[in-house]
Every structure is written in C-alpha cells, then in structure tokens.
Amino acid sequence: MRNGTWLRRTLLTVLLVFVASSAFACTVMMVGKNATVDGSVMTTHTCDGWYDHRIQIIPGGTHKPGEMVPIYKNICYMTRPNKELVQVGEIPQVEKTYTYFHTGYPFMNEKSLIMGEYTWSGRDENLNEDKAWMMIEQLQVLALQRTATARDAIRVMGELAEKYGYADGGEALSIADTKGEIWLFEICGPGPLWTPESGKPGAIWVAQRIPDDGFAMGSNRARIAEIDWNDKENFMYSSNIKSFAEEMGWWKEGEPFVFHKIYNPQPYGSPYYQQRREWRVYSLVDPELNLDPAAAEQYPLVIKPPKKLSVQDLMAINRDYLEGTRFDLTKGLAAGPFGNPNRYQTPKDVRPENRKGNDWDRAISIFRCSYSFVGQVRPNMPDPLAAVVWFGEDAPHSTLYMPIYAGTTEVPKPYTLGKRHVFDKESAWWAWNFVSNWADLKFSYMIEDIREAQRLHENKYFLELPQVDKKAMELYGKDPKQAVAYVTRYVNETLTKGLEDWWELGWTLVGKYYDGMIIQPDGTFKNVGYPTEWLEAVGFGDTDAEPKK
C-alpha cells in the first residue's frame, strides 16, 4: 500500500490547473414504479447551461469484426462556437448497436432506456484530464448504443471508464428501463497519476437502485450515502472504491463508507445552490417532511411519497422557482416590478467581501436551461412504445413539454438545427428562448399567457396519448414497423404544431405587451404602470433626495 501522505502531496504537486468540462448545473428526479400513478418508472433532467439543444437520432445497426469507435471529448458543447470536438482515441465496436437520441447529454434509445444527468464535480485529487479518455456524455452514448437495461448500462459504463480512464469531473446519471428499475450512477476520476499502463482501474464509481416505492433526486452534489456491501441486488460499484479512499487517507477500514462524504465532502458553491433545490423538491413531494431549508447535512436520498406521482407532477416541479416560500424568487426588489424570478450570474469582481460565498437562491427552473424533460417507461409495452420522453426546449417554466416515443425515427428539421450565438428563426430552440426572454419584460403578466398555452397544449397531449398508445399497440401486433411509423408521424405532427404555436405565442406577446401597456385584440388597452409596493421601495417621487450610496 502506498503512503497516503506522500500520495496526497504528489497529487497536489502535479495537479496544476484543471477545469472540469461540465458546468455545475442540472436537476434530476427519479421515481420507482410503485410510486407513480400508472406504474411507470420516471426520471427527469433539466440541462442547465450552454449545451447542445439539438435532437439528433443516431441510427443503430450491425457492425463488422474489427470496426472501431472514435472516442471524443466536448460532445455536449457542440453549439458553442469556441468548443471543438476532440478525438482522443478509438475502441473496438460491438456487433450490434441501438438507435439513440443525441443531445448535449443523450437521453434515450430505441430499447426504451432513459438517462438524466447532473454534475457534482468532486475532489480535485480525483481529476485526470490528460491520460483518461471518457467523459460522461461519451459513456452515455456508448451505453445507449450497446445496452437495453439499467444494470447493463451501469456495467458497460463502469467497465469502459475503468479500462480507458474517466476524464470528467464528478457526474451522476439516472437510468430507467423496461424492467421497471431505476438507478442512480455516480462516477469520478482516478487521479492525475493514473495511466492506462498502470493496470489499475481508471475510475471510481457506484450505483444504487431506487426502491420501487421510492422517490429520489439530485442537484450538483453526490447523493449516494452509505453502501451496503452485502446488497448486490441494489448496489454496484468499482473494485477500487474503498482502496483509493483508503490510500488517500479519506477513509479507514471499520468506518461507515458514505460515498458522498468521502468523494464529495465540499460540494461546489453555497447551500443556496444545491441544498435549496433538494429541500424544495422533497418538500413539494411530501410537505409533511418539514425539512430544514438550512440543514448542514444532506437530506435522505430516498423518500416514500405520500401520494403517487404523475408526469404532470414532475413537470410542475421542473417549472418551480420557489413560489410561495420565504425564498420566493418572484418577490423583493431583485424580482423587479413584475416578479421576475430569473437571477443572472453576479460577476465575482462586484461581490462585496462580506458576501462570504453567498449568492442568489438557485431555482429548479432557470433561464439558462438548454432543454429539459420528464421521461417515463411504461410497463408491459414493447420497446418502441414503452418509453415516452416529454421534451421541452429552453427554460422549463416557459417551455412546452411534447411527447417523443422511443421508437421515433426522425424529428422535424427545426429541432435538429441551431447555433446559440446567432438568432435563427429556422431553429426550434429559438422559439422557446424568445418567448422566455420576452416574458422577462413583464413577467407576472406574460407568464399567465404562457401557462395558459402550456395547459391548452399539454392537456391535449395527455388526452391523446392513450388513444395513440392503443392504436400503436394494435399496429405493433400486426407489424412493428407500422407501429414505429405511426408514432413517428404523431411525434412529428405534434412537434411541428407545437413549434408553430409557440412562435405565434411569441408574436402575440409582442403585440399585447409594449410601451407599458396591455393591448386587447379589439384595440382597447390599459397602462398598468408599476405596483405600489415596488414604487415605494425604490423611492418613487423622491427626485430631490440625494442619490442612495
């Protein structure tokens, strides 16, 4: 065994600078099949940051012996002008691959396997940017191409990361499958001293199954706690998970092995960033928990919801910005006169010294979200029909969630396009981003127009889907290809109409709200001015007073 003190000093010496590829973002929820209204397993993902919003369906197929697969870094950033796709090597291809849905973080395959993602960064001592190959999104690509179940996906990702090295900051994936299982997978790197020639595992990882009657979530800090080494049914982990921690002096034999305390003891940011979302989500699912929003310790990973949860419930949580709590982001001067919950990043150079790392509270729904989804895998349905991902571009609170079946073979062209630094009316993402940004001008008014459009469209989808399922199942019994063609047509019609209607909503908002007025279709209008409380707070009328310092 190496001397732990020497190893730590060596790591600190060789670790000069490392910037993890993943932003500290994203919120994920996981629900077991016995905790949902329809017996489906469900997971979510809010992809918060400048990531690739485009939906690209990458076909699977059969492959010849000797074929190789290129391995890349920066897959998730492909709509950024200053990020290039970097090939670091190649690995042997497998005989059979599945079709999968590619975005910044790939989210589903034709076998109805669904994944969500969040970053937790971890210790600097675990990072290995130079020798290791695998980033989390590359592992997702390979797992979705090669596996049909959560357990197999975890096994494949673990084996590949251990063999070729994990080069990313700490990451987590939720994984739901047609077996009715949902797992949380957390992974970090092997440290900067690792090389492929060392013969040692190139990653540390652990996975925990969420109970069938359970609910769990994560938001930018490791969440798996104590590992039950005897419970092989509900835990999976790398062979070096204990030995590395022991060598580093982070854990001793005989002590409880709490993964997040060992590998992520000081999460990125302040409690306002991760903790507030955890508190809010669990409190929305079960208000009787009476959790302390300022608790120093982590909240339990798994709770048992008092009522069964629906897709609509998870959509509502995705859209939350702490309304009705003492942290309500629509309240106070920072929200402006019209209750805007968006809080843009505060530059470090203007932060007072006494801030001590404090920041705005971090909502679940955030303006800089690239896309989000609620995914469900329904029981007793064939692979192309079992999973439906309710996908929405841009910020959850102003998006439209539209259904995409696992068997879908194409999506409308606007959803496959778009630069993020150039406005492009041909790109679907810009429709939702435009509506969201325009709503910032008079949020408390415009969000009601947006919510009404969401209710109108999404209620229609929920009414339609059982009939679409029924027709698809009938066709599948005759010819699976007919069922795939049918759901593909439905998805494309739905996505196309949703996009058209959101552009129309955007232009309606432009015409309805301008110059401080609200204008009705018949030409009548009213000047709504500003709320009295806000005018008093900002000193309206005190024009002769000295400027506030």
C-alpha positions, 0 to 999 in steps of 0.5 A, a space after each residue: 500500500 502506498 503512503 497516503 501522505 506522500 500520495 496526497 502531496 504528489 497529487 497536489 504537486 502535479 495537479 496544476 490547473 484543471 477545469 472540469 468540462 461540465 458546468 455545475 448545473 442540472 436537476 434530476 428526479 427519479 421515481 420507482 414504479 410503485 410510486 407513480 400513478 400508472 406504474 411507470 418508472 420516471 426520471 427527469 433532467 433539466 440541462 442547465 447551461 450552454 449545451 447542445 439543444 439539438 435532437 439528433 437520432 443516431 441510427 443503430 445497426 450491425 457492425 463488422 469484426 474489427 470496426 472501431 469507435 472514435 472516442 471524443 471529448 466536448 460532445 455536449 458543447 457542440 453549439 458553442 462556437 469556441 468548443 471543438 470536438 476532440 478525438 482522443 482515441 478509438 475502441 473496438 465496436 460491438 456487433 450490434 448497436 441501438 438507435 439513440 437520441 443525441 443531445 448535449 447529454 443523450 437521453 434515450 434509445 430505441 430499447 426504451 432506456 432513459 438517462 438524466 444527468 447532473 454534475 457534482 464535480 468532486 475532489 480535485 485529487 480525483 481529476 485526470 484530464 490528460 491520460 483518461 479518455 471518457 467523459 460522461 456524455 461519451 459513456 452515455 452514448 456508448 451505453 445507449 448504443 450497446 445496452 437495453 437495461 439499467 444494470 447493463 448500462 451501469 456495467 458497460 459504463 463502469 467497465 469502459 471508464 475503468 479500462 480507458 480512464 474517466 476524464 470528467 469531473 464528478 457526474 451522476 446519471 439516472 437510468 430507467 428501463 423496461 424492467 421497471 428499475 431505476 438507478 442512480 450512477 455516480 462516477 469520478 476520476 482516478 487521479 492525475 497519476 493514473 495511466 492506462 499502463 498502470 493496470 489499475 482501474 481508471 475510475 471510481 464509481 457506484 450505483 444504487 437502485 431506487 426502491 420501487 416505492 421510492 422517490 429520489 433526486 439530485 442537484 450538483 452534489 453526490 447523493 449516494 450515502 452509505 453502501 451496503 456491501 452485502 446488497 448486490 441486488 441494489 448496489 454496484 460499484 468499482 473494485 477500487 472504491 474503498 482502496 483509493 479512499 483508503 490510500 488517500 487517507 479519506 477513509 479507514 477500514 471499520 468506518 461507515 463508507 458514505 460515498 458522498 462524504 468521502 468523494 464529495 465532502 465540499 460540494 461546489 458553491 453555497 447551500 443556496 445552490 444545491 441544498 435549496 433545490 433538494 429541500 424544495 423538491 422533497 418538500 413539494 413531494 411530501 410537505 409533511 417532511 418539514 425539512 430544514 431549508 438550512 440543514 448542514 447535512 444532506 437530506 435522505 436520498 430516498 423518500 416514500 411519497 405520500 401520494 403517487 406521482 404523475 408526469 404532470 407532477 414532475 413537470 410542475 416541479 421542473 417549472 418551480 422557482 420557489 413560489 410561495 416560500 420565504 425564498 420566493 424568487 418572484 418577490 423583493 426588489 431583485 424580482 423587479 416590478 413584475 416578479 421576475 424570478 430569473 437571477 443572472 450570474 453576479 460577476 465575482 469582481 462586484 461581490 462585496 467581501 462580506 458576501 462570504 460565498 453567498 449568492 442568489 437562491 438557485 431555482 429548479 427552473 432557470 433561464 439558462 436551461 438548454 432543454 429539459 424533460 420528464 421521461 417515463 417507461 411504461 410497463 408491459 409495452 414493447 420497446 418502441 412504445 414503452 418509453 415516452 420522453 416529454 421534451 421541452 426546449 429552453 427554460 422549463 417554466 416557459 417551455 412546452 413539454 411534447 411527447 417523443 416515443 422511443 421508437 421515433 425515427 426522425 424529428 422535424 428539421 427545426 429541432 435538429 438545427 441551431 447555433 446559440 450565438 446567432 438568432 435563427 428563426 429556422 431553429 426550434 430552440 429559438 422559439 422557446 428562448 424568445 418567448 422566455 426572454 420576452 416574458 422577462 419584460 413583464 413577467 407576472 403578466 406574460 407568464 399567465 399567457 404562457 401557462 395558459 398555452 402550456 395547459 391548452 397544449 399539454 392537456 391535449 397531449 395527455 388526452 391523446 396519448 392513450 388513444 395513440 398508445 392503443 392504436 400503436 399497440 394494435 399496429 405493433 401486433 400486426 407489424 412493428 414497423 407500422 407501429 414505429 411509423 405511426 408514432 413517428 408521424 404523431 411525434 412529428 405532427 405534434 412537434 411541428 404544431 407545437 413549434 408553430 404555436 409557440 412562435 405565434 405565442 411569441 408574436 402575440 406577446 409582442 403585440 399585447 405587451 409594449 410601451 407599458 401597456 396591455 393591448 386587447 385584440 379589439 384595440 382597447 388597452 390599459 397602462 398598468 404602470 408599476 405596483 405600489 409596493 415596488 414604487 415605494 421601495 425604490 423611492 418613487 417621487 423622491 427626485 430631490 433626495 440625494 442619490 442612495 450610496 
